[in-house]
Amino acid sequence: MSESSAAEKGYIHGYATTEQQRLIRQAELWKDRLILDGTVLAGGTRLLEVGCGAGAVLRILGESFPDVHLGGVDISPAQIEFARDHLAAHGVRADLDVADARSLPYETASFDHVWMMWVLEHMSEDDAKAALREARRVLAPGGRITVIETDYATIKVGPSSPAVTSVLSAVVGAMRAFGQSDAGTQLWGWLDEVGFSDIDPGERLLTFRGAEMTAMAHYFADAVEATIDNPALSSAEEAILRQGVRELREPGPGSWLRGVVHKAQASAGSRD
């Protein structure tokens, strides 16, 4: 998903139609394990997704909680245009705007819930905290935030190989260059610093095997492949990364993938 620093430095996955389709597949993979698990939204809740991308998460939330009033912002006009079409095709109503997460175009206390998923990882630390500060501003007193991020260094694949290990290391390096590879680990501190309370860091160690492993490996390979065409890579480095991607796409019997994901939730507290 895409926001502020992502636009300034270049959203690492790009904005092509293939990326929008990847975001839809990504949301489906995380639907039951992460998006809906532990999510409770009362009827009438005014929810804003910051960094809504292709609208895939909003569709899932809208279909699962039809009485919630949905809104979404993304810094990319192309993403918002795609999201409008995607949501309309599935009969989900949402008010979408092109906006920067650091400066939301809404009055103070306009929403009851703010949702961010794979957004802060694309920002500098200062921008991530600015986005969370803005999220708290637009939340009503006592409103809630859900922020989902990971720590890429925790992602492991087994059985492993030098090529797959190179892919995992390259992902950590790329996320560090473009944002925060350990955004999930930092969530508690960021939320506390900008004034949120009742913070649950929501740390989860997720392991995938069998059909789930195959689906997650393909999803991960898709994300990695979109970043390989980098002129800074030597031909040897590119070759081993492409080999690692091929191996990820063909997991053998007994293969597994695991990593730590944080689904942090917190209260905006009272208005200062």
Buried (B, 14 or more C-beta within 10 A) or exposed (E): BBBBBBBEBEBBBEBEEEBBBBBBBBBBBBBEBBBBEEBEBEEEBBBBBBBBBBBBBBBBBBEEBEEBBBBBBBBBEBBBBBBBEBBEEBEBEBEBBBBBBBEBEBEEBBBBBBBBBBBBBBBBBEBBBBBBBBBBBBBBEEBBBBBBBBBBBBBBBEEEBEBBBBBBBBBBEBBEEBBBBBBBBBBBEBBEEBBBEEBBBBBBEBEBBEEBBBBBBBBBBBBBBBBBEEEEBEEEBBEBBBBBBEBBBEBEEEBBBBBBBBBBBBBBBEEE
